[in-house]
Amino acid sequence: MCHLFRRFITLPVESSLNFWHDSLILDGSPNPATREGTFGKNAPGRLIVFEGLDGAGKTTQIELLARDLRKKAFPVVITTWNSSRLISKAIKRAKKAKLLTPYLYSTLHAADFMYRLENIIMPALQEGAIVIADRYAYTALARDLSRNVDRRWVESLYALAPTPDLAFYCTASVEETLGRIVDRNGGNPPGYYESGMDVIRQENARHSFR
């Protein structure tokens, strides 16, 4: 289940996003109130963010929303976490070797996010598309703060991230999300970092994830 946890715009009109029973201007006009900082200040597109635990159903809801919008002839771009092949490869190697310290973990993911912002999100917003983000800066904030990374450090890394027009948080029970992850991994438990074993120092990945 996905809940609207942040709406950054106040609107007088009914939206075509009846699927979400909410309001969003989709007429291509700029929305300066939600475009702070250098990036995206006058972009005519719209940014919708989905957050939540792995296995909480974000991908399913994103696909449903994208399909609904495309049926209405809106241009839609879906963007995911770990978008840069080069940086993602470095992160995977570091994870496999268990070399990621909290600040290195934070920095590498911030570099990937900047690639995503400059090469996918902003070009699409500038062209007037609706960008649907599977995870956004909130993921980094949650993961990094749980690893005792300084909040000011994290906020500085994502200071250029444009404020989304809508942000949804998808929820599911821990057991349900764990089951989905295990199924997705071919019967294997969540990884070392995915389960938080680097933080809790728990020997069992399933117990650590819980």
C-alpha positions as YAML, in Angstrom:
chain: A
units: angstrom
residues:
- id: 1
  name: MET
  ca: [0.00, 0.00, 0.00]
- id: 2
  name: CYS
  ca: [1.31, 3.46, -0.91]
- id: 3
  name: HIS
  ca: [0.46, 6.59, 1.05]
- id: 4
  name: LEU
  ca: [0.86, 10.20, -0.03]
- id: 5
  name: PHE
  ca: [3.28, 11.50, 2.58]
- id: 6
  name: ARG
  ca: [4.25, 14.83, 1.04]
- id: 7
  name: ARG
  ca: [2.41, 17.12, -1.33]
- id: 8
  name: PHE
  ca: [4.38, 20.23, -2.08]
- id: 9
  name: ILE
  ca: [1.77, 22.11, -4.07]
- id: 10
  name: THR
  ca: [-1.65, 23.57, -3.36]
- id: 11
  name: LEU
  ca: [-3.90, 23.28, -6.39]
- id: 12
  name: PRO
  ca: [-7.31, 24.60, -7.37]
- id: 13
  name: VAL
  ca: [-7.97, 22.08, -10.13]
- id: 14
  name: GLU
  ca: [-8.90, 18.42, -10.31]
- id: 15
  name: SER
  ca: [-6.08, 16.26, -11.59]
- id: 16
  name: SER
  ca: [-6.04, 13.57, -14.21]
- id: 17
  name: LEU
  ca: [-4.32, 11.49, -11.54]
- id: 18
  name: ASN
  ca: [-7.63, 10.17, -10.27]
- id: 19
  name: PHE
  ca: [-5.82, 6.87, -9.84]
- id: 20
  name: TRP
  ca: [-4.21, 8.44, -6.77]
- id: 21
  name: HIS
  ca: [-7.22, 10.54, -5.73]
- id: 22
  name: ASP
  ca: [-5.06, 13.60, -5.51]
- id: 23
  name: SER
  ca: [-4.30, 16.79, -7.39]
- id: 24
  name: LEU
  ca: [-1.43, 17.65, -9.66]
- id: 25
  name: ILE
  ca: [-1.15, 20.24, -12.40]
- id: 26
  name: LEU
  ca: [-0.22, 18.46, -15.62]
- id: 27
  name: ASP
  ca: [-0.73, 21.18, -18.20]
- id: 28
  name: GLY
  ca: [2.96, 21.79, -18.85]
- id: 29
  name: SER
  ca: [3.09, 25.11, -17.00]
- id: 30
  name: PRO
  ca: [6.08, 25.77, -14.74]
- id: 31
  name: ASN
  ca: [5.56, 25.28, -11.05]
- id: 32
  name: PRO
  ca: [8.25, 27.48, -9.45]
- id: 33
  name: ALA
  ca: [7.00, 26.80, -5.94]
- id: 34
  name: THR
  ca: [8.35, 23.25, -6.11]
- id: 35
  name: ARG
  ca: [11.52, 23.96, -8.07]
- id: 36
  name: GLU
  ca: [14.07, 25.27, -5.62]
- id: 37
  name: GLY
  ca: [17.76, 25.89, -6.22]
- id: 38
  name: THR
  ca: [19.73, 25.75, -9.44]
- id: 39
  name: PHE
  ca: [18.32, 22.48, -10.70]
- id: 40
  name: GLY
  ca: [14.82, 22.52, -12.10]
- id: 41
  name: LYS
  ca: [13.92, 26.06, -11.15]
- id: 42
  name: ASN
  ca: [11.77, 26.66, -14.23]
- id: 43
  name: ALA
  ca: [11.28, 23.11, -15.46]
- id: 44
  name: PRO
  ca: [7.75, 22.52, -16.80]
- id: 45
  name: GLY
  ca: [7.72, 18.81, -15.99]
- id: 46
  name: ARG
  ca: [6.45, 17.11, -12.86]
- id: 47
  name: LEU
  ca: [8.35, 14.91, -10.42]
- id: 48
  name: ILE
  ca: [6.61, 12.09, -8.54]
- id: 49
  name: VAL
  ca: [8.59, 10.06, -6.02]
- id: 50
  name: PHE
  ca: [7.95, 6.61, -4.55]
- id: 51
  name: GLU
  ca: [9.77, 5.56, -1.38]
- id: 52
  name: GLY
  ca: [9.58, 2.52, 0.88]
- id: 53
  name: LEU
  ca: [11.37, -0.65, 1.92]
- id: 54
  name: ASP
  ca: [12.64, -3.10, -0.66]
- id: 55
  name: GLY
  ca: [9.77, -5.41, -1.50]
- id: 56
  name: ALA
  ca: [7.09, -2.91, -0.42]
- id: 57
  name: GLY
  ca: [5.51, -2.80, -3.88]
- id: 58
  name: LYS
  ca: [6.98, 0.41, -5.29]
- id: 59
  name: THR
  ca: [7.70, -1.06, -8.72]
- id: 60
  name: THR
  ca: [4.17, -2.40, -9.11]
- id: 61
  name: GLN
  ca: [2.57, 0.92, -8.16]
- id: 62
  name: ILE
  ca: [4.94, 2.87, -10.41]
- id: 63
  name: GLU
  ca: [4.08, 0.67, -13.38]
- id: 64
  name: LEU
  ca: [0.36, 1.10, -12.73]
- id: 65
  name: LEU
  ca: [0.67, 4.86, -12.46]
- id: 66
  name: ALA
  ca: [2.87, 5.12, -15.56]
- id: 67
  name: ARG
  ca: [0.41, 3.03, -17.55]
- id: 68
  name: ASP
  ca: [-2.49, 5.21, -16.40]
- id: 69
  name: LEU
  ca: [-0.68, 8.40, -17.36]
- id: 70
  name: ARG
  ca: [0.46, 7.10, -20.74]
- id: 71
  name: LYS
  ca: [-3.10, 6.12, -21.58]
- id: 72
  name: LYS
  ca: [-3.91, 9.79, -21.09]
- id: 73
  name: ALA
  ca: [-1.08, 10.68, -23.51]
- id: 74
  name: PHE
  ca: [1.26, 12.18, -20.90]
- id: 75
  name: PRO
  ca: [5.00, 11.69, -21.52]
- id: 76
  name: VAL
  ca: [6.39, 9.58, -18.68]
- id: 77
  name: VAL
  ca: [9.98, 8.80, -17.69]
- id: 78
  name: ILE
  ca: [10.70, 6.23, -14.97]
- id: 79
  name: THR
  ca: [14.01, 6.49, -13.15]
- id: 80
  name: THR
  ca: [15.48, 4.09, -10.59]
- id: 81
  name: TRP
  ca: [18.11, 4.05, -7.88]
- id: 82
  name: ASN
  ca: [21.60, 3.05, -9.10]
- id: 83
  name: SER
  ca: [21.18, 4.49, -12.59]
- id: 84
  name: SER
  ca: [24.84, 4.83, -13.54]
- id: 85
  name: ARG
  ca: [26.30, 1.55, -14.78]
- id: 86
  name: LEU
  ca: [29.84, 2.66, -13.98]
- id: 87
  name: ILE
  ca: [29.11, 3.80, -10.43]
- id: 88
  name: SER
  ca: [26.75, 0.89, -9.77]
- id: 89
  name: LYS
  ca: [29.50, -1.52, -10.76]
- id: 90
  name: ALA
  ca: [31.87, 0.11, -8.27]
- id: 91
  name: ILE
  ca: [29.24, -0.06, -5.53]
- id: 92
  name: LYS
  ca: [28.55, -3.74, -6.22]
- id: 93
  name: ARG
  ca: [32.26, -4.59, -6.09]
- id: 94
  name: ALA
  ca: [32.70, -2.68, -2.83]
- id: 95
  name: LYS
  ca: [29.64, -4.37, -1.34]
- id: 96
  name: LYS
  ca: [30.88, -7.80, -2.36]
- id: 97
  name: ALA
  ca: [34.21, -7.12, -0.66]
- id: 98
  name: LYS
  ca: [32.44, -5.47, 2.31]
- id: 99
  name: LEU
  ca: [34.57, -2.35, 1.88]
- id: 100
  name: LEU
  ca: [31.84, 0.26, 2.21]
- id: 101
  name: THR
  ca: [32.26, 2.44, 5.27]
- id: 102
  name: PRO
  ca: [29.28, 4.68, 6.13]
- id: 103
  name: TYR
  ca: [30.78, 7.77, 4.48]
- id: 104
  name: LEU
  ca: [32.02, 5.91, 1.42]
- id: 105
  name: TYR
  ca: [28.58, 4.29, 1.10]
- id: 106
  name: SER
  ca: [27.03, 7.74, 1.31]
- id: 107
  name: THR
  ca: [29.40, 9.35, -1.19]
- id: 108
  name: LEU
  ca: [29.11, 6.66, -3.88]
- id: 109
  name: HIS
  ca: [25.32, 6.69, -3.80]
- id: 110
  name: ALA
  ca: [25.34, 10.49, -3.92]
- id: 111
  name: ALA
  ca: [27.54, 10.33, -7.03]
- id: 112
  name: ASP
  ca: [25.08, 7.94, -8.65]
- id: 113
  name: PHE
  ca: [22.19, 10.24, -7.72]
- id: 114
  name: MET
  ca: [23.93, 13.22, -9.30]
- id: 115
  name: TYR
  ca: [24.41, 11.21, -12.50]
- id: 116
  name: ARG
  ca: [20.72, 10.36, -12.40]
- id: 117
  name: LEU
  ca: [19.74, 13.96, -11.75]
- id: 118
  name: GLU
  ca: [21.85, 15.47, -14.54]
- id: 119
  name: ASN
  ca: [21.31, 12.79, -17.18]
- id: 120
  name: ILE
  ca: [17.77, 11.53, -16.61]
- id: 121
  name: ILE
  ca: [15.62, 13.56, -14.23]
- id: 122
  name: MET
  ca: [16.44, 17.14, -15.24]
- id: 123
  name: PRO
  ca: [16.44, 16.61, -19.03]
- id: 124
  name: ALA
  ca: [13.02, 14.95, -18.75]
- id: 125
  name: LEU
  ca: [11.62, 17.71, -16.52]
- id: 126
  name: GLN
  ca: [12.95, 20.36, -18.90]
- id: 127
  name: GLU
  ca: [11.11, 18.63, -21.75]
- id: 128
  name: GLY
  ca: [7.86, 18.71, -19.78]
- id: 129
  name: ALA
  ca: [7.69, 15.01, -18.95]
- id: 130
  name: ILE
  ca: [6.29, 13.44, -15.82]
- id: 131
  name: VAL
  ca: [9.24, 11.83, -14.05]
- id: 132
  name: ILE
  ca: [8.43, 8.95, -11.70]
- id: 133
  name: ALA
  ca: [11.34, 8.18, -9.39]
- id: 134
  name: ASP
  ca: [11.72, 4.77, -7.80]
- id: 135
  name: ARG
  ca: [13.54, 6.03, -4.68]
- id: 136
  name: TYR
  ca: [14.87, 9.54, -4.26]
- id: 137
  name: ALA
  ca: [16.97, 11.58, -1.84]
- id: 138
  name: TYR
  ca: [14.84, 10.39, 1.08]
- id: 139
  name: THR
  ca: [16.30, 6.91, 0.66]
- id: 140
  name: ALA
  ca: [19.80, 8.29, 1.07]
- id: 141
  name: LEU
  ca: [18.79, 10.29, 4.12]
- id: 142
  name: ALA
  ca: [17.27, 7.24, 5.81]
- id: 143
  name: ARG
  ca: [20.12, 4.88, 4.96]
- id: 144
  name: ASP
  ca: [22.90, 7.30, 5.81]
- id: 145
  name: LEU
  ca: [21.44, 8.54, 9.10]
- id: 146
  name: SER
  ca: [20.90, 4.94, 10.20]
- id: 147
  name: ARG
  ca: [24.66, 4.53, 9.74]
- id: 148
  name: ASN
  ca: [25.38, 7.62, 11.87]
- id: 149
  name: VAL
  ca: [26.48, 9.78, 8.96]
- id: 150
  name: ASP
  ca: [26.26, 13.46, 9.83]
- id: 151
  name: ARG
  ca: [22.90, 14.87, 8.72]
- id: 152
  name: ARG
  ca: [24.45, 18.10, 7.44]
- id: 153
  name: TRP
  ca: [26.80, 16.07, 5.27]
- id: 154
  name: VAL
  ca: [23.93, 14.14, 3.70]
- id: 155
  name: GLU
  ca: [21.78, 17.23, 3.18]
- id: 156
  name: SER
  ca: [24.69, 19.01, 1.49]
- id: 157
  name: LEU
  ca: [25.15, 16.10, -0.94]
- id: 158
  name: TYR
  ca: [21.51, 16.31, -2.04]
- id: 159
  name: ALA
  ca: [21.03, 20.07, -1.79]
- id: 160
  name: LEU
  ca: [20.53, 20.40, -5.55]
- id: 161
  name: ALA
  ca: [17.80, 17.77, -5.73]
- id: 162
  name: PRO
  ca: [14.57, 19.44, -6.87]
- id: 163
  name: THR
  ca: [11.65, 19.12, -4.49]
- id: 164
  name: PRO
  ca: [9.14, 16.59, -5.87]
- id: 165
  name: ASP
  ca: [5.57, 17.57, -6.63]
- id: 166
  name: LEU
  ca: [4.26, 14.41, -4.99]
- id: 167
  name: ALA
  ca: [5.95, 11.82, -2.81]
- id: 168
  name: PHE
  ca: [4.43, 8.46, -1.88]
- id: 169
  name: TYR
  ca: [5.59, 6.05, 0.80]
- id: 170
  name: CYS
  ca: [4.82, 2.39, 0.14]
- id: 171
  name: THR
  ca: [4.34, 0.14, 3.15]
- id: 172
  name: ALA
  ca: [4.15, -3.58, 3.82]
- id: 173
  name: SER
  ca: [4.91, -5.77, 6.81]
- id: 174
  name: VAL
  ca: [8.53, -6.71, 7.42]
- id: 175
  name: GLU
  ca: [7.71, -10.38, 6.88]
- id: 176
  name: GLU
  ca: [6.00, -9.60, 3.58]
- id: 177
  name: THR
  ca: [8.88, -7.50, 2.26]
- id: 178
  name: LEU
  ca: [11.42, -10.05, 3.46]
- id: 179
  name: GLY
  ca: [9.54, -12.82, 1.67]
- id: 180
  name: ARG
  ca: [9.51, -10.84, -1.57]
- id: 181
  name: ILE
  ca: [13.23, -10.11, -1.33]
- id: 182
  name: VAL
  ca: [14.04, -13.78, -0.71]
- id: 183
  name: ASP
  ca: [11.90, -14.79, -3.69]
- id: 184
  name: ARG
  ca: [13.56, -12.15, -5.86]
- id: 185
  name: ASN
  ca: [16.99, -13.40, -4.76]
- id: 186
  name: GLY
  ca: [16.20, -16.98, -5.72]
- id: 187
  name: GLY
  ca: [15.74, -18.13, -2.13]
- id: 188
  name: ASN
  ca: [18.70, -16.23, -0.73]
- id: 189
  name: PRO
  ca: [18.35, -13.75, 2.15]
- id: 190
  name: PRO
  ca: [18.97, -10.00, 1.78]
- id: 191
  name: GLY
  ca: [22.56, -8.97, 1.22]
- id: 192
  name: TYR
  ca: [24.99, -7.75, 3.87]
- id: 193
  name: TYR
  ca: [24.20, -4.06, 3.41]
- id: 194
  name: GLU
  ca: [20.59, -4.53, 2.36]
- id: 195
  name: SER
  ca: [19.86, -6.29, 5.63]
- id: 196
  name: GLY
  ca: [21.78, -3.73, 7.69]
- id: 197
  name: MET
  ca: [24.34, -6.23, 8.95]
- id: 198
  name: ASP
  ca: [27.03, -3.55, 8.65]
- id: 199
  name: VAL
  ca: [25.11, -1.54, 11.26]
- id: 200
  name: ILE
  ca: [23.68, -4.14, 13.63]
- id: 201
  name: ARG
  ca: [26.55, -6.67, 13.34]
- id: 202
  name: GLN
  ca: [24.02, -9.47, 13.37]
- id: 203
  name: GLU
  ca: [25.19, -12.84, 12.04]
- id: 204
  name: ASN
  ca: [21.84, -13.76, 10.50]
- id: 205
  name: ALA
  ca: [20.72, -11.60, 7.55]
- id: 206
  name: ARG
  ca: [17.04, -12.33, 8.09]
- id: 207
  name: HIS
  ca: [17.21, -11.36, 11.76]
- id: 208
  name: SER
  ca: [19.17, -8.24, 10.89]
- id: 209
  name: PHE
  ca: [16.62, -7.20, 8.27]
- id: 210
  name: ARG
  ca: [13.82, -7.57, 10.82]
...
